[in-house]
């Protein structure tokens, strides 16, 4: 039964060995689904327990609910955070959001206008001289040629608020333990978010995962045990789940320590909105250095990131009053309405978990629990949400009884290489960001070396107060490089530095915002797809730290390229949609896109027969080239009878003006004439290519 039989059912069609064979799940014995039955025979168990109610855990919960899989979400905090945190949503994540009941559209309606956040600005103060600026939005970013939707700038806590509302609309309740049910909690229905619940231990057997969960009620610390078939650790960079199961992180620790200051000032927002709108402001002057993130200029919401050097500095050095003074030093003029909301220290790491899956494929790490990136490029939340997208359909395949638990092992096989690649790219982007202060005479590596000498070298024998004085003095001398006496065109040293700075900006060697080639062009060379032994996948290009254009690809394991098509059959009107809209989001279903030729129709007939035999949902789309169809040809109905789960679609040439650049794989004679078809599951390409069907 299941997907394996569906694939094997095509064997009778082969007259030559296929170029790539599809095998949905690696390392699986296909004679039976005994491990799947173990997980599914106990209906009293909670199907999925998700630890962590951040964006990754919430998106995973939504995806599972849409598949009809019950889940409960635990969150150790009693309320959702209102700290803005992540804010850039890349193309691929927005594509995932397009499939979630209008989420992407709501984000687009609610975010600030793009002209208010498209630039990074480098300046001596927010009202002072501009050292340079970089516009990160290109005209083609708005043309929806390679993707049906654009990137977005939307604060994480606002996204969380929408996700929670979506889950409530799906029937999930939020329980804060303020009601009488707290002391004697009711059995879980798989339809709840439990706030103030912390996972404190995890035990596994062949049949289930048992999580011991602590919570407080009326001053008492209570515990309860929750048994589930699958447990997901989506509990952030300091993941308790990761620590409890003994998974280590590997990579670079302590790249930088910072203090994050969340504040509001409509006065500052209006000034920047009118004078110099941007997303990030890099501020360098003799009194203060920092990076200001403008989350919403219209509302006046900001986060200021300030370098932090403990133990010589501590949080007492960043009280609300001191932070206000630092803000004013970076603004360069008085403000009357600064309201400091929150002050948090944090440490920048670049690490990836040694394993993403453990415990007999019953426990998985997702999002920041599995990988911690520098924020440069916004890879953290985006990679995590794409982890959830990859994982959700695999969990559904298992729990719906069409795949064994080994399917979950392919989650790590596919997603860990992406995490490692994005780690390297984010570190490169972080290094690029550091090139700007280094050019101005403020090399961050020197500052870190000085700090290390004071901490661990000869400075460590000095009293702490003297260490602080020395550190502050050295940093003050360093900031003097930013004096107007030095940093001007009339000073040979300053002129040279400013010329080098302009070169960095012009050559795209500063901090970048968008990475289309990596965002949309990632590929899974192995995992749910096992390529033929002769089909050697080329190694991905090494990250450069610079923006590169996405080149659409139809190799197995790639993202389904976007193109606009018009649906001609089974619809009252010829609706124009993206190819992404052909892929189901609420059931595990294979989508076959075929050419309107005899061999392809025969192949589709075989696919339907095998799918029926093995109870695997399958849909066929017959793609007609725009230049070969006059009106609507109804040949597919006769060719595919008695099967009805199909659609005729046609290229919408009026909206695909650049299709020759990225659709040669679909337009070549070989594609149309050899019986090749493409199978898509949740926007991942799985390919069959039968060379000789005549």
URFENCOR-V740642 format. One record per backbone hydrogen bond with DSSP energy under -0.5 kcal/mol. NH is the residue of the N-H (numbers start at 1). CO is the residue of the C=O. If there is no record, write none. Layout:
NH/CO
NH/CO
This chain:
2/614
3/402
6/2
7/3
8/4
9/5
10/7
11/8
13/10
14/11
19/689
23/21
26/527
30/28
37/33
38/34
39/35
40/36
41/37
43/41
45/42
46/227
48/70
49/230
50/48
50/72
51/49
51/232
52/50
52/74
54/234
58/54
59/55
60/56
61/57
62/58
63/59
64/60
65/61
66/62
67/63
68/65
69/64
70/68
71/190
72/48
73/192
74/50
75/194
89/87
89/152
90/88
94/90
95/91
96/92
97/93
98/94
99/95
99/96
100/97
101/99
102/98
103/97
103/100
104/97
106/102
107/103
108/104
109/105
110/106
111/107
112/153
116/113
117/114
118/114
120/134
121/280
122/132
123/282
124/129
125/129
126/330
127/331
128/125
131/122
131/129
132/122
134/120
136/118
136/134
138/136
141/138
142/139
143/140
145/140
152/89
154/87
156/84
156/86
159/155
160/156
161/157
162/158
163/159
164/160
165/161
166/162
167/163
168/164
169/165
170/166
171/168
172/167
173/191
175/173
175/193
176/174
182/179
183/180
184/180
185/182
192/71
193/173
194/73
194/192
195/175
195/193
196/75
196/77
197/75
197/194
198/214
200/198
200/212
201/212
203/210
205/208
209/228
210/203
211/209
211/226
212/201
212/210
213/211
213/224
214/198
215/222
217/220
220/217
222/215
222/220
224/213
226/211
227/225
228/209
229/46
230/47
231/362
232/49
233/364
234/51
234/232
239/236
243/239
244/240
245/241
246/243
247/242
250/352
252/350
253/251
255/348
256/348
258/346
259/306
260/344
261/259
261/304
262/260
262/342
263/261
263/302
264/339
265/300
269/265
270/266
271/267
272/268
273/269
274/270
275/271
276/272
278/116
279/119
280/119
281/292
282/121
283/281
283/290
284/123
285/288
290/283
291/305
292/281
293/291
293/303
294/279
294/292
295/293
295/301
296/301
300/296
301/296
302/263
303/293
304/261
305/291
305/303
306/259
306/304
308/257
313/309
317/314
318/315
319/316
323/319
324/320
325/321
326/322
327/323
328/324
329/325
330/326
331/327
332/328
339/264
341/262
341/339
342/262
344/260
346/258
348/256
349/347
350/252
351/372
352/250
353/370
354/248
358/363
362/358
362/359
363/358
364/231
365/356
366/233
369/366
370/367
371/367
372/351
378/375
382/378
383/379
384/380
385/381
386/382
387/383
388/384
389/385
390/386
391/387
392/388
393/389
394/390
395/391
396/392
397/393
398/394
399/395
400/396
401/398
402/397
403/397
407/404
408/405
409/406
410/406
410/407
411/408
412/408
413/409
414/410
415/411
416/412
418/414
419/415
420/416
421/417
422/418
423/419
424/420
425/421
426/422
427/423
428/424
429/425
430/426
431/427
432/428
433/429
434/430
435/431
435/432
436/432
436/433
437/433
438/434
439/435
440/436
441/438
442/437
444/442
446/443
447/443
448/444
449/445
450/446
451/447
452/448
453/449
454/450
455/451
456/452
457/452
457/453
459/453
460/453
460/457
461/458
462/459
467/463
468/464
469/465
470/466
471/467
472/468
473/469
474/470
475/471
476/472
477/473
478/474
479/475
480/476
481/478
482/479
483/480
486/483
487/483
488/486
491/488
492/490
495/491
496/492
497/493
498/494
499/495
500/496
501/497
502/498
503/499
504/500
505/501
506/502
507/503
508/505
509/504
510/504
517/548
518/515
519/515
520/516
521/516
521/517
524/557
525/523
527/529
531/529
535/532
536/534
537/535
552/550
557/685
558/555
559/522
560/683
562/146
565/577
566/650
567/575
568/566
568/648
569/648
575/567
575/573
577/565
577/575
579/563
581/578
582/579
583/580
589/587
590/617
591/680
592/590
592/619
593/591
593/678
594/592
594/621
595/676
596/623
597/595
601/597
602/598
603/599
604/600
605/601
606/602
607/603
608/604
609/605
610/606
611/607
612/608
613/609
614/610
615/612
616/611
617/588
617/615
619/590
620/645
621/592
622/647
623/594
623/621
624/622
624/649
628/625
629/625
629/626
630/628
631/629
633/631
634/632
637/634
638/634
639/635
640/636
641/637
643/640
646/644
647/620
649/622
649/647
650/566
651/624
652/564
653/651
655/652
656/652
656/653
659/656
661/658
662/658
662/659
663/659
666/663
667/663
668/664
671/668
672/668
673/669
674/670
677/688
678/593
679/686
680/591
681/684
684/681
685/558
686/679
688/677
691/689
